[in-house]
Amino acid sequence: MKVIFVVDDSAVNLIKAKQALEGHYDIFTMLSAAKMFTLLEKVTPDLILLDIEMPEMDGFAAIKMLKENELTRYIPVIFLTAFSDETREYHGLELGAVDFIAKPFSVPIVLRRIAHQLHVNELIKRRTERIEQLQNNVIFVLADMVESRDKITSGHVERTSEYIKTLIEGMQQHGLYMEEMNGWNKDMLSFSARLHDIGKISVSDLILNKPAKLTEEEFEIMKTHSQEGERIIQQIIAGTGEGIFLHHAKYFAGYHHEHWDGNGYHRGLKGEEIPLQGRIMAVADAYDAITSKRPYKEAFSHERAVEIITEEAGKQFDPNIVEIFLDIKEKFKAVRVSR
């Protein structure tokens, strides 16, 4: 049964709504937007009936918060209002509402409008799933293209994707950078991270697969892959209009070689000037590089990798993220062993 939230500061209105919708839907009633957001942490509704005129946080402020969060932005919202005018309706639709229902409402009309919006939302979901599947297939192909050219870093994309998921999960559990990570989905970000080295497409095979340490000149060319990766993903965004997924991918690609102390590349950013995605990827990418064999070095042990990353906290790496890494380092080891 579909789940409907009804949010209204009038207990009488909530009782009427529950009586009208019960038997058709699973109904949750709330006297304030604050209570709605608390319940949203545990329950995701298929649709929200939201009163506009409420104290503390009105419907307009509430829908803004819903649309700012990746986890709630696609829930359809129908406004309930006792006051109807074109300006208010336009403002509500501009904020993302799908419909308006005037109070006191007619039960048949409410049922019909809810059913219509749920049907439309189901069609959108199916289309979105098809698009996401196509997008995922394209991402896999692009990531595989990069990795198939780079014979030296086999399995790197898969492992770093898992490290990213593990790190983000740990950061969320510890409440680190929660404001910046508001609405982040660790599964989506770990998938976006697969494109962090896409800029290597522009690097010559002679450099990419050189069976020895790179010269200074060659290393300067290799360093361009972060800038190129950012440029390539920005071009895809410009051509497709895709936002959030590729937005994260662009930051993973463009900033994962920036250093906390400002000595990284390609912009030489310092501290929190570096986008959070880049600071997270820096740890994941370095751990995999340290524990992998390269033409110029043997693979170091997990324990040595932990030592190096700890030593580089506050220099190469965000010290706050390193703290999380140290707390969950055995999960990194498990990923390394399994892949």
N, C-alpha and C positions, 0 to 999 in steps of 0.2 A: 504494500500500500504506500502511495506517495506521502511524503511528509510535508506538512505546511506549518510555518510559523505565523502566528498572528500577534502583532505587537501594537498595543494601544494602552494609553494611560487610564482608560475607563474600564473598570471591572464589568460594568453592565454590557459594554460593547463586546468584550471578550466572551462573555457568556453567550450572547446572541450569535457571535461568529462560530463558537464551538458547537452550538446546537444546530446551526445551519450546515456545517461542514462534516460533522461527525457521521460516521458510516460510509462517507465517501473518501475521506483521507484520514491520515494519522495526524492529529492536531496538537500543537504545543502553543500555549498562550503565555504572553509575557506583558507585564505592566510598564516596561521601560526598554529603551534600546540597550542600556547597560546590561540588563538581564539577558537580552538576546545575544549579545556578544559573549557573555559567559557560557551560555548553552551551546553556542557555535563551536566552542572548543571540544565539545563531545558529540554533537549531532549536526549533520549537514542536511538542511532541508532541500526539497525540490523547488520550493517557491516560498516567498515571504510576502505576507500582507502587512504593510507598514503604515501606521498612522503618521501624519505629518505634524499635527499640533500636539507636541509633548513637551513637558518641562525638562530641564537639564540638557537633554540631547534630542532635538527634533528629528523628523524623518529625513530632512535634507542632509543634515550633518551625518546621520546614521548611514545613508546610502553612499555618501562620499567615502566613509571608512570601509564599507563593504567592497566598493569598487577598487580601493587601493590595495586590497589584500588578494594575492594570487589564488588563495584557497576559497574565497567567497565572491570574487568579482563576477562570476558567471551565473550566480543564483538569480533567477528572475524576481524582480520586486514590483509589486502592485501597490500603489499608494492608496490609502484610505483617507478621505478628507471630507469635512463638513462644509468647507468653503471651496468653491470652484470658480476659478477665473483663468483666462488664457495665459496670463503672465506666470502664474504659479504652475500651471500644467506644463508650459514650455520649459520652465526651469527644472521641473522634476524629470521630464523626458531627456533634457540635456544632461542631467546627472546620471542617467541610465535606467530610469524606471521604464517598465514595459507597458504600463496601463495605469489608469486612475479609476477608482470606484467611489462614488459619492455616498456619504452617510446621511440618513439611515439607508442601508442598502437592501435591494431586492434579492432574496435568496436564489431564485432561478438565474438572475443575471450574474451574480457572484459565481455560481457554480459553472455557468457557461464560460465566463471569462477566464476562470482558473483552468478549466479543461482546455481551452484554446491555447493559453500560454504554455501549459505543460506539453501539449502536442507540438507546438512550435519549438520549444526547448529540446524536445526529444529529437526532432529533425536536425536541429543545429548540432546536438551532441554526436549524432551519427556522421554528419558531414565532417565535423571536427576530428573524429576518430579516424576517418578515411584520410584526411589531410595529414594528421599526425603520423599515421602509418607510412604514408608516402615520404614525409619529411624524415622519419627515422631511417627508412631505407636509403635515402640520399646521403644522410649523415654517415651511415655505416660504409657506404661506397667511398665517400670522400676520405674518411679516416683510414680505411683499408688501402686506398691509393697511396696515401702518405706513408703508411707503415710498410707497404710492399716495396716502396722505393728505398726506404731506410732499412737496410739489412741488419744494421748494427743494433737497433733498438727493438727487436722483436718482442711483442707482447706488451710494450710500454703503454700503448693507448688503453688497453683493457685494464691493466693494473692501476694506472693513475686514475682512471674513472672510478674504480672501487675505493681507492684511497680518498678521493674527494668526497664520496658518499659517507665514508667512515668519519672523516674530519668534520663535515657539516653536522652530522648526527651528534658527535661529541660536543660541538660548539653549542648546538641547540639545547642539549641536556644540561650544559653548564651555564646557560644564559649569556654566552659571550656574543657581543655585537648583535643583540636581538633586534635593536631598532633597524639596523642596516639589513638584517636577514628577515625582516617581517614579510611573510608570504612566500618565503623560499621553499621550494620543494626539492629535497635532496636527490630524488631520483631524476628529476628533470635536469638539475645542475650537473649531476654526474654524467649525464648523457651529453649535455652541452660541452663538458670538459673534453670530450673525445676529439674536439676540433682544435685543441690548444696548439698543436704543432702543424696545422694546415699550411702555414706559411712556408714550410719546408718544400712545398711543391715548386717554389721558385728557386730553390738552391740546386746547384749542379750535382749530378750523381757522383762526380769525381770527388767532390768535397764531402757529400753526405755519406759516402761509403769508403772513404779513405782508410786504408788499413794501418794507420799510424796517427800520431798526434798531429793536429792541424797547425799550420804555420800561423803567425799573427795575421797575415793578410787573409788567409782562408777563414780564420776564426771571425774576422770582421764581417766577411760575407755570410757566414753561418748565423751571426747575430741578427742579420736582417730578417730572419724568419718570423720574429715576433711582430715587427712592424708590418711585414707582408701579410701575416695571418689576420691581423686587425683590418687591414685594407680589403682583403678578399671577403671577409665576413660582412664588412660594411657595405660592400657592393651587392652582396646577396640581400641584405636588409633593404637597400635602396630599390632593388628590383622586385622584391616580393612583398614588401610591407610587413614582413614577419618581425615581431618585436621582442618579447621576453626571452624566448629560447635562444635566439641568436645574439641578443643583447648580452646575456651571460657568456656565451661562447666568445664574443668579441673581447670581453675583458679577460677571460682565461688566456686567449691567444696573445693579446697585446701587452699584458702586464706581468706574465709569470716569471720574467727574468729581471724585474725591478727588485732592488734590495731595500730593506728597511732603513739602512744607513745612507741611502742615496747613491750607492756605487754600482747600481745595476744598469740595465739597458732596456728599451732604447731611449727612454725619456729622462732617466736619472732621477726619478721621483723618490721622495723620502717619506717614511712613516705612513700615516693614514692618508697621505696624498695618493698612495697607491690604492686602486680599487680593491675591495675585499676579496673579490674572486681571484685577483692576481696574487694576493698574499697567501691565500689558501693553496693555490696551485703551486706556488713556489716551494712549499714544504713537500707536497705530494710528488712533484717532479724531481726534486733533489733526492728524496728518499729512494726513488726508483733508480735514479742515475747512480747513486752511491752503491746500491746493492746489485747492480748489473755489471757484467763484464763489458769492457770497452777495448778498442785496439791498443790504447795507451795505459790500461790498468786492469787488474783483476777485479772481480766482484768482491766488495767488502761485506763483512757479516752484518746482520741486523744490529747487533750490539754496537759495532763501530759506527754504523749509520746514525744510531741514536746519539752517540757521543758527539759526532760531527754537528748534527742538527742542534744539539744542546749548546755547543760551543758558539754556534752562529746565531743564537737567539739575540735579538737586538742589533745584529749586524746585517746578515743576509735575510733573516726571517723575523716576522712579527713575533715578539716574545710572548704575547698572549696566546697566539695560535700554537707556538711551541709547547706551552704548558698543557694545552689540550692534547697535543700529539704525545707527550710523555705519559699522560694518563691512559691513553688508548693504544700505546705503541705495540702491544701484543696483537691487536687486531690487524695492524699493518703487517706484522710478521706472518700472521695466518694467511693474508692475501698473497704475500710474496711466495710463501711455501706452496700454496695451491695453484699458483700460476707461473 
